[in-house]
Amino acid sequence: MISLILATAARVVQPLLLLFSIFILIRGHNAPGGGFAGGLVAAIAFILLLVAYDPATARQSLRVNPRHLLAAGLLVAAASGLAGLAIGEAFLTAIFFDLPALAGGRVELSTVFFFDVGVYLTVVGVTLTIVFTLAEATEDERDEAARSAALEEASERSRPWS
């Protein structure tokens, strides 16, 4: 049974949680937070929809298979580590570079940030893969139990009185 209050709150809170997870990801580059914490908050945004509605609604809201997020995260994290090898340094050596900003300033980025993005995507992918799998298995068991109960009730009704 879907609670109207929880369903409404989930639709309002989910985008806020996703924005907050991006904030934690970016802030984690220089302060507590980062890819792991931000990834967990992002996963919670979709888990909230799963609790408020059902696994199908949460998957539809994600729009991407969580396993693809996992693979993309591993690829981004590995690529950030290989960047050091490309310039003749050790694996996972931090490389810093400046990008022009919109207001005429400069934004300093490093491969550390891209590693954090890879961790973020990996954590979201792993967490949602596990949670969706468990939720869908539970839903299937519930459906199977309901079918069994209905069949048992129907067979009891069809028995002649003895």
N, CA, C and O of each residue as an XYZ file, in Angstrom:
648
protein
N       0.837     -1.176      0.000
C       0.000      0.000      0.000
C       0.884      1.243      0.000
O       1.780      1.368      0.835
N       0.643      2.139     -0.910
C       1.449      3.347     -1.047
C       0.863      4.447     -0.164
O      -0.323      4.766     -0.244
N       1.718      5.013      0.674
C       1.303      6.124      1.524
C       1.367      7.416      0.710
O       2.395      7.719      0.106
N       0.294      8.159      0.695
C       0.238      9.404     -0.071
C       1.263     10.408      0.444
O       1.910     11.096     -0.346
N       1.412     10.495      1.751
C       2.356     11.454      2.337
C       3.788     11.074      1.979
O       4.572     11.929      1.568
N       4.137      9.786      2.134
C       5.490      9.340      1.805
C       5.772      9.501      0.314
O       6.863      9.928     -0.063
N       4.814      9.168     -0.529
C       5.005      9.285     -1.977
C       5.228     10.736     -2.389
O       6.096     11.024     -3.213
N       4.448     11.644     -1.819
C       4.604     13.070     -2.139
C       5.940     13.591     -1.630
O       6.642     14.314     -2.338
N       6.287     13.225     -0.408
C       7.560     13.672      0.169
C       8.743     13.122     -0.627
O       9.734     13.824     -0.834
N       8.641     11.878     -1.070
C       9.731     11.269     -1.834
C       9.977     12.017     -3.134
O      11.127     12.232     -3.517
N       8.906     12.415     -3.819
C       9.054     13.149     -5.084
C       9.680     14.527     -4.869
O      10.360     15.042     -5.757
N       9.457     15.122     -3.705
C      10.030     16.439     -3.405
C      11.468     16.303     -2.912
O      12.334     17.093     -3.288
N      11.722     15.304     -2.072
C      13.024     15.165     -1.417
C      14.074     14.555     -2.347
O      15.256     14.870     -2.215
N      13.675     13.693     -3.278
C      14.654     13.018     -4.126
C      15.576     13.977     -4.884
O      16.791     13.785     -4.839
N      15.063     14.999     -5.579
C      15.981     15.910     -6.272
C      16.893     16.667     -5.304
O      18.046     16.951     -5.627
N      16.379     16.988     -4.131
C      17.205     17.676     -3.134
C      18.336     16.775     -2.649
O      19.461     17.237     -2.463
N      18.046     15.503     -2.446
C      19.088     14.561     -2.045
C      20.149     14.414     -3.133
O      21.341     14.330     -2.835
N      19.716     14.382     -4.394
C      20.684     14.266     -5.489
C      21.576     15.505     -5.576
O      22.782     15.387     -5.792
N      20.989     16.688     -5.408
C      21.801     17.914     -5.386
C      22.770     17.905     -4.208
O      23.932     18.286     -4.351
N      22.292     17.472     -3.051
C      23.146     17.408     -1.870
C      24.287     16.416     -2.082
O      25.402     16.649     -1.617
N      24.018     15.317     -2.779
C      25.078     14.339     -3.037
C      26.162     14.922     -3.944
O      27.345     14.636     -3.761
N      25.763     15.737     -4.916
C      26.746     16.408     -5.780
C      27.562     17.403     -4.953
O      28.776     17.511     -5.125
N      26.895     18.126     -4.059
C      27.594     19.056     -3.169
C      28.634     18.314     -2.328
O      29.768     18.772     -2.196
N      28.249     17.173     -1.763
C      29.182     16.390     -0.944
C      30.344     15.894     -1.796
O      31.488     15.893     -1.339
N      30.067     15.473     -3.022
C      31.123     15.013     -3.926
C      32.126     16.124     -4.189
O      33.333     15.910     -4.075
N      31.644     17.300     -4.537
C      32.537     18.415     -4.875
C      33.256     18.927     -3.636
O      34.452     19.217     -3.686
N      32.536     19.040     -2.527
C      33.125     19.541     -1.285
C      34.192     18.578     -0.772
O      35.181     19.009     -0.179
N      34.003     17.299     -0.993
C      34.922     16.288     -0.495
C      36.311     16.379     -1.078
O      37.238     15.748     -0.572
N      36.470     17.147     -2.125
C      37.791     17.334     -2.708
C      38.698     18.086     -1.737
O      39.903     17.835     -1.703
N      38.143     18.997     -0.954
C      38.936     19.812     -0.034
C      38.518     19.673      1.426
O      39.206     20.205      2.297
N      37.439     18.993      1.726
C      36.921     18.878      3.088
C      36.266     17.501      3.228
O      36.203     16.751      2.254
N      35.778     17.160      4.428
C      35.140     15.846      4.581
C      33.983     15.651      3.603
O      33.202     16.569      3.352
N      33.893     14.481      3.077
C      32.884     14.149      2.071
C      33.561     13.362      0.972
O      34.448     12.556      1.253
N      33.180     13.566     -0.235
C      33.827     12.907     -1.357
C      32.921     11.929     -2.061
O      31.701     11.948     -1.895
N      33.540     11.073     -2.852
C      32.801     10.163     -3.699
C      31.999      9.121     -2.951
O      30.876      8.805     -3.342
N      32.562      8.579     -1.873
C      31.856      7.524     -1.154
C      30.615      8.069     -0.456
O      29.520      7.533     -0.626
N      30.782      9.120      0.319
C      29.643      9.706      1.042
C      28.599     10.253      0.069
O      27.401     10.048      0.263
N      29.049     10.944     -0.971
C      28.116     11.474     -1.964
C      27.371     10.371     -2.692
O      26.180     10.505     -2.974
N      28.065      9.277     -3.000
C      27.430      8.150     -3.663
C      26.364      7.490     -2.806
O      25.321      7.072     -3.310
N      26.627      7.397     -1.509
C      25.620      6.825     -0.611
C      24.378      7.702     -0.535
O      23.258      7.192     -0.525
N      24.569      9.019     -0.481
C      23.415      9.929     -0.435
C      22.614      9.826     -1.736
O      21.383      9.835     -1.708
N      23.303      9.729     -2.866
C      22.596      9.583     -4.150
C      21.814      8.268     -4.190
O      20.681      8.232     -4.670
N      22.418      7.195     -3.687
C      21.715      5.911     -3.658
C      20.482      5.989     -2.760
O      19.440      5.417     -3.078
N      20.603      6.694     -1.646
C      19.469      6.843     -0.727
C      18.309      7.567     -1.413
O      17.146      7.286     -1.125
N      18.620      8.493     -2.316
C      17.556      9.202     -3.037
C      16.690      8.225     -3.828
O      15.472      8.389     -3.899
N      17.310      7.216     -4.419
C      16.546      6.234     -5.194
C      15.925      5.166     -4.293
O      14.861      4.633     -4.606
N      16.581      4.857     -3.184
C      16.010      3.909     -2.224
C      14.742      4.494     -1.610
O      13.794      3.764     -1.319
N      14.724      5.799     -1.415
C      13.523      6.458     -0.899
C      12.337      6.230     -1.838
O      11.226      5.958     -1.383
N      12.573      6.339     -3.145
C      11.496      6.054     -4.111
C      11.082      4.589     -4.068
O       9.901      4.269     -4.210
N      12.041      3.708     -3.874
C      11.734      2.290     -3.784
C      10.810      2.021     -2.599
O       9.854      1.255     -2.716
N      11.098      2.652     -1.457
C      10.271      2.458     -0.263
C       8.898      3.100     -0.454
O       7.881      2.532     -0.058
N       8.875      4.275     -1.058
C       7.608      4.992     -1.230
C       6.712      4.335     -2.280
O       5.490      4.337     -2.136
N       7.303      3.777     -3.325
C       6.521      3.181     -4.410
C       6.834      1.693     -4.541
O       6.277      0.864     -3.823
N       7.731      1.370     -5.464
C       8.122     -0.016     -5.696
C       9.438     -0.017     -6.470
O       9.872      1.033     -6.944
N      10.082     -1.186     -6.607
C      11.363     -1.236     -7.322
C      11.277     -0.749     -8.770
O      12.218     -0.128     -9.264
N      10.177     -1.017     -9.447
C      10.043     -0.600    -10.849
C      10.054      0.919    -10.980
O      10.664      1.455    -11.905
N       9.393      1.609    -10.076
C       9.370      3.074    -10.109
C      10.754      3.642     -9.838
O      11.172      4.604    -10.482
N      11.464      3.049     -8.887
C      12.816      3.523     -8.571
C      13.752      3.299     -9.754
O      14.555      4.171    -10.084
N      13.652      2.132    -10.394
C      14.492      1.861    -11.570
C      14.167      2.825    -12.709
O      15.066      3.311    -13.395
N      12.889      3.094    -12.903
C      12.482      4.012    -13.971
C      13.013      5.414    -13.698
O      13.414      6.112    -14.629
N      13.022      5.830    -12.450
C      13.537      7.143    -12.089
C      15.041      7.229    -12.321
O      15.551      8.288    -12.687
N      15.749      6.132    -12.113
C      17.202      6.105    -12.320
C      17.546      6.231    -13.802
O      18.523      6.889    -14.158
N      16.752      5.607    -14.665
C      16.897      5.671    -16.132
C      18.137      4.964    -16.674
O      18.332      4.909    -17.888
N      18.970      4.428    -15.799
C      20.185      3.730    -16.211
C      20.271      2.456    -15.382
O      19.894      2.444    -14.210
N      20.763      1.394    -15.986
C      20.993      0.183    -15.215
C      22.099      0.471    -14.198
O      23.154      0.976    -14.581
N      21.890      0.164    -12.910
C      22.922      0.467    -11.918
C      24.248     -0.238    -12.203
O      25.304      0.240    -11.790
N      24.198     -1.357    -12.896
C      25.449     -2.047    -13.245
C      26.268     -1.217    -14.241
O      27.498     -1.274    -14.241
N      25.588     -0.460    -15.075
C      26.307      0.413    -16.005
C      26.987      1.551    -15.247
O      28.091      1.962    -15.605
N      26.335      2.064    -14.199
C      26.972      3.081    -13.353
C      28.212      2.507    -12.685
O      29.250      3.164    -12.611
N      28.096      1.281    -12.201
C      29.223      0.616    -11.564
C      30.399      0.514    -12.539
O      31.529      0.857    -12.192
N      30.132      0.049    -13.740
C      31.189     -0.103    -14.743
C      31.788      1.245    -15.133
O      33.006      1.367    -15.270
N      30.943      2.252    -15.312
C      31.444      3.588    -15.662
C      32.307      4.146    -14.539
O      33.337      4.769    -14.797
N      31.893      3.925    -13.299
C      32.673      4.404    -12.164
C      34.043      3.757    -12.100
O      35.043      4.433    -11.860
N      34.092      2.448    -12.314
C      35.388      1.763    -12.313
C      36.272      2.266    -13.450
O      37.481      2.423    -13.282
N      35.668      2.516    -14.598
C      36.418      3.019    -15.745
C      36.988      4.410    -15.474
O      38.153      4.672    -15.774
N      36.174      5.301    -14.907
C      36.632      6.667    -14.607
C      37.735      6.636    -13.554
O      38.738      7.338    -13.690
N      37.561      5.828    -12.503
C      38.575      5.744    -11.451
C      39.885      5.181    -12.002
O      40.962      5.684    -11.683
N      39.795      4.141    -12.827
C      41.001      3.560    -13.417
C      41.676      4.539    -14.373
O      42.903      4.639    -14.398
N      40.879      5.260    -15.157
C      41.450      6.239    -16.092
C      42.168      7.351    -15.346
O      43.209      7.826    -15.799
N      41.625      7.774    -14.200
C      42.305      8.825    -13.436
C      43.628      8.310    -12.883
O      44.582      9.076    -12.750
N      43.694      7.036    -12.563
C      44.949      6.461    -12.099
C      45.953      6.286    -13.224
O      47.153      6.478    -13.028
N      45.465      5.925    -14.396
C      46.348      5.717    -15.548
C      46.895      7.023    -16.110
O      47.889      7.013    -16.835
N      46.261      8.142    -15.786
C      46.746      9.435    -16.280
C      48.166      9.696    -15.797
O      48.973     10.272    -16.527
N      48.475      9.281    -14.584
C      49.838      9.437    -14.081
C      50.832      8.632    -14.898
O      51.930      9.107    -15.186
N      50.458      7.425    -15.270
C      51.340      6.597    -16.093
C      51.563      7.222    -17.467
O      52.638      7.083    -18.051
N      50.551      7.906    -17.978
C      50.651      8.518    -19.306
C      51.701      9.619    -19.357
O      52.266      9.879    -20.419
N      51.972     10.270    -18.228
C      52.996     11.324    -18.215
C      54.307     10.836    -17.602
O      55.194     11.634    -17.300
N      54.421      9.514    -17.420
C      55.663      8.946    -16.925
C      55.801      8.927    -15.413
O      56.902      8.728    -14.900
N      54.729      9.127    -14.700
C      54.748      9.082    -13.231
C      54.128      7.762    -12.767
O      53.779      6.908    -13.582
N      53.998      7.611    -11.466
C      53.422      6.393    -10.896
C      51.903      6.373    -11.075
O      51.268      7.401    -11.310
N      51.346      5.170    -10.956
C      49.897      4.997    -11.015
C      49.258      5.797     -9.882
O      49.765      5.791     -8.761
N      48.156      6.481    -10.160
C      47.408      7.322     -9.217
C      48.164      8.576     -8.775
O      47.832      9.161     -7.744
N      49.167      8.991     -9.533
C      49.813     10.270     -9.244
C      48.842     11.392     -9.584
O      48.242     11.400    -10.659
N      48.690     12.338     -8.661
C      47.768     13.455     -8.880
C      48.332     14.405     -9.928
O      49.489     14.817     -9.850
N      47.514     14.742    -10.892
C      47.882     15.708    -11.926
C      46.916     16.876    -11.802
O      45.700     16.684    -11.799
N      47.451     18.074    -11.699
C      46.627     19.273    -11.546
C      46.630     20.058    -12.845
O      47.653     20.145    -13.524
N      45.478     20.633    -13.190
C      45.385     21.470    -14.380
C      44.311     22.517    -14.163
O      43.385     22.324    -13.375
N      44.446     23.635    -14.877
C      43.503     24.747    -14.761
C      42.582     24.774    -15.972
O      42.989     24.488    -17.098
N      41.331     25.126    -15.706
C      40.356     25.323    -16.773
C      39.816     26.738    -16.668
O      39.665     27.255    -15.561
N      39.523     27.376    -17.792
C      38.936     28.718    -17.706
C      37.521     28.644    -17.134
O      36.748     27.749    -17.472
N      37.200     29.592    -16.269
C      35.862     29.650    -15.667
C      34.992     30.627    -16.442
O      35.493     31.413    -17.246
N      33.690     30.573    -16.197
C      32.753     31.443    -16.907
C      32.973     32.913    -16.576
O      32.800     33.766    -17.447
N      33.347     33.230    -15.353
C      33.494     34.622    -14.923
C      34.888     35.168    -15.220
O      35.260     36.225    -14.709
N      35.640     34.476    -16.018
C      36.961     34.961    -16.384
C      38.069     34.445    -15.485
O      39.242     34.699    -15.758
N      37.735     33.735    -14.429
C      38.734     33.169    -13.526
C      39.196     31.817    -14.026
O      38.999     31.463    -15.188
N      39.805     31.078    -13.138
C      40.286     29.752    -13.486
C      39.812     28.752    -12.433
O      39.710     29.077    -11.250
N      39.531     27.551    -12.876
C      39.125     26.473    -11.985
C      40.229     25.426    -11.991
O      40.617     24.921    -13.044
N      40.731     25.106    -10.801
C      41.778     24.098    -10.707
C      41.144     22.730    -10.488
O      40.383     22.533     -9.541
N      41.458     21.803    -11.358
C      40.989     20.426    -11.244
C      42.186     19.501    -11.142
O      43.309     19.869    -11.488
N      41.930     18.308    -10.667
C      42.994     17.311    -10.614
C      42.406     15.934    -10.881
O      41.190     15.746    -10.884
N      43.289     14.987    -11.104
C      42.829     13.620    -11.318
C      42.217     13.045    -10.043
O      41.467     12.070    -10.102
N      42.530     13.638     -8.894
C      41.927     13.194     -7.636
C      40.410     13.384     -7.691
O      39.660     12.520     -7.236
N      39.960     14.502     -8.243
C      38.520     14.748     -8.361
C      37.868     13.700     -9.262
O      36.785     13.205     -8.952
N      38.516     13.363    -10.365
C      37.948     12.366    -11.272
C      37.928     10.979    -10.626
O      37.028     10.182    -10.888
N      38.921     10.695     -9.783
C      38.898      9.450     -9.016
C      37.683      9.436     -8.089
O      36.998      8.420     -7.969
N      37.418     10.579     -7.431
C      36.240     10.693     -6.564
C      34.942     10.504     -7.349
O      34.002      9.884     -6.851
N      34.886     11.029     -8.562
C      33.696     10.835     -9.410
C      33.526      9.347     -9.722
O      32.408      8.833     -9.715
N      34.630      8.664     -9.994
C      34.568      7.221    -10.230
C      34.073      6.462     -9.013
O      33.271      5.536     -9.138
N      34.548      6.851     -7.836
C      34.083      6.222     -6.594
C      32.595      6.490     -6.406
O      31.844      5.588     -6.034
N      32.162      7.724     -6.659
C      30.747      8.120     -6.543
C      29.874      7.211     -7.406
O      28.898      6.637     -6.921
N      30.228      7.082     -8.684
C      29.434      6.260     -9.603
C      29.449      4.787     -9.197
O      28.430      4.101     -9.288
N      30.604      4.308     -8.750
C      30.716      2.915     -8.331
C      29.855      2.633     -7.104
O      29.165      1.614     -7.048
N      29.893      3.531     -6.125
C      29.101      3.341     -4.903
C      27.610      3.367     -5.229
O      26.852      2.540     -4.722
N      27.185      4.304     -6.066
C      25.771      4.349     -6.463
C      25.392      3.045     -7.174
O      24.359      2.450     -6.869
N      26.218      2.608     -8.108
C      25.924      1.394     -8.865
C      25.866      0.148     -8.002
O      24.936     -0.648     -8.129
N      26.846     -0.033     -7.124
C      26.878     -1.223     -6.266
C      25.701     -1.216     -5.293
O      25.005     -2.221     -5.144
N      25.484     -0.082     -4.636
C      24.416      0.005     -3.638
C      23.053     -0.265     -4.263
O      22.262     -1.038     -3.724
N      22.779      0.371     -5.396
C      21.466      0.186     -6.023
C      21.305     -1.203     -6.634
O      20.196     -1.739     -6.646
N      22.374     -1.792     -7.135
C      22.286     -3.160     -7.644
C      21.881     -4.107     -6.523
O      21.006     -4.954     -6.704
N      22.519     -3.964     -5.366
C      22.201     -4.830     -4.227
C      20.774     -4.590     -3.743
O      20.008     -5.537     -3.568
N      20.419     -3.330     -3.528
C      19.097     -3.012     -2.976
C      17.981     -3.400     -3.947
O      16.979     -3.980     -3.529
N      18.139     -3.091     -5.230
C      17.105     -3.454     -6.203
C      16.949     -4.975     -6.293
O      15.829     -5.481     -6.370
N      18.063     -5.697     -6.283
C      18.002     -7.156     -6.358
C      17.257     -7.731     -5.161
O      16.404     -8.604     -5.316
N      17.579     -7.241     -3.970
C      16.889     -7.722     -2.765
C      15.407     -7.351     -2.781
O      14.556     -8.170     -2.435
N      15.101     -6.126     -3.181
C      13.702     -5.677     -3.194
C      12.885     -6.456     -4.214
O      11.745     -6.829     -3.938
N      13.452     -6.704     -5.385
C      12.724     -7.447     -6.413
C      12.552     -8.910     -6.019
O      11.527     -9.516     -6.332
N      13.544     -9.488     -5.336
C      13.416    -10.870     -4.868
C      12.317    -10.967     -3.820
O      11.526    -11.911     -3.831
N      12.264    -10.001     -2.919
C      11.218     -9.980     -1.894
C       9.846     -9.823     -2.535
O       8.884    -10.475     -2.129
N       9.762     -8.953     -3.539
C       8.492     -8.740     -4.240
C       8.047    -10.016     -4.956
O       6.863    -10.353     -4.947
N       8.999    -10.729     -5.577
C       8.672    -11.981     -6.259
C       8.185    -13.035     -5.267
O       7.240    -13.771     -5.554
N       8.838    -13.109     -4.086
C       8.415    -14.069     -3.069
C       7.007    -13.741     -2.573
O       6.195    -14.639     -2.355
N       6.725    -12.450     -2.398
C       5.402    -12.026     -1.951
C       4.341    -12.401     -2.992
O       3.260    -12.872     -2.641
N       4.658    -12.188     -4.269
C       3.719    -12.553     -5.339
C       3.494    -14.063     -5.377
O       2.367    -14.525     -5.557
N       4.568    -14.824     -5.209
C       4.461    -16.283     -5.220
C       3.621    -16.771     -4.043
O       2.808    -17.682     -4.201
N       3.809    -16.178     -2.871
C       3.017    -16.560     -1.697
C       1.540    -16.234     -1.913
O       0.673    -17.014     -1.517
N       1.245    -15.101     -2.532
C      -0.149    -14.730     -2.806
C      -0.775    -15.696     -3.807
O      -1.932    -16.088     -3.651
N      -0.015    -16.084     -4.837
C      -0.526    -17.047     -5.818
C      -0.797    -18.403     -5.161
O      -1.819    -19.035     -5.427
N       0.124    -18.841     -4.303
C      -0.052    -20.126     -3.612
C      -1.277    -20.099     -2.716
O      -2.047    -21.058     -2.679
N      -1.457    -19.006     -1.998
C      -2.624    -18.885     -1.116
C      -3.916    -18.896     -1.930
O      -4.896    -19.522     -1.527
N      -3.924    -18.212     -3.066
C      -5.117    -18.182     -3.915
C      -5.418    -19.564     -4.483
O      -6.579    -19.967     -4.539
N      -4.383    -20.296     -4.904
C      -4.591    -21.650     -5.428
C      -5.107    -22.587     -4.339
O      -5.995    -23.404     -4.581
N      -4.546    -22.460     -3.145
C      -4.984    -23.306     -2.040
C      -6.442    -23.022     -1.686
O      -7.220    -23.943     -1.437
N      -6.800    -21.752     -1.666
C      -8.182    -21.372     -1.365
C      -9.131    -21.895     -2.445
O     -10.219    -22.385     -2.141
N      -8.711    -21.785     -3.703
C      -9.550    -22.271     -4.803
C      -9.712    -23.788     -4.736
O     -10.796    -24.308     -5.001
N      -8.646    -24.497     -4.385
C      -8.747    -25.959     -4.311
C      -9.620    -26.389     -3.136
O     -10.324    -27.395     -3.221
N      -9.575    -25.629     -2.037
C     -10.443    -25.946     -0.895
C     -11.908    -25.717     -1.249
O     -12.775    -26.475     -0.813
N     -12.188    -24.697     -2.022
C     -13.570    -24.410     -2.425
C     -14.107    -25.467     -3.382
O     -15.302    -25.764     -3.381
N     -13.228    -26.030     -4.192
C     -13.684    -26.996     -5.189
C     -13.859    -28.395     -4.609
O     -14.445    -29.252     -5.271
N     -13.374    -28.654     -3.401
C     -13.534    -29.971     -2.782
C     -14.989    -30.174     -2.348
O     -15.621    -29.278     -1.787
N     -15.488    -31.352     -2.616
C     -16.852    -31.632     -2.138
C     -16.836    -31.806     -0.621
O     -15.832    -32.205     -0.031
N     -17.963    -31.500     -0.018
C     -18.066    -31.654      1.441
C     -17.952    -33.130      1.769
O     -18.645    -33.959      1.179
N     -17.095    -33.453      2.691
C     -16.936    -34.862      3.059
C     -17.452    -35.120      4.439
O     -17.399    -36.253      4.916
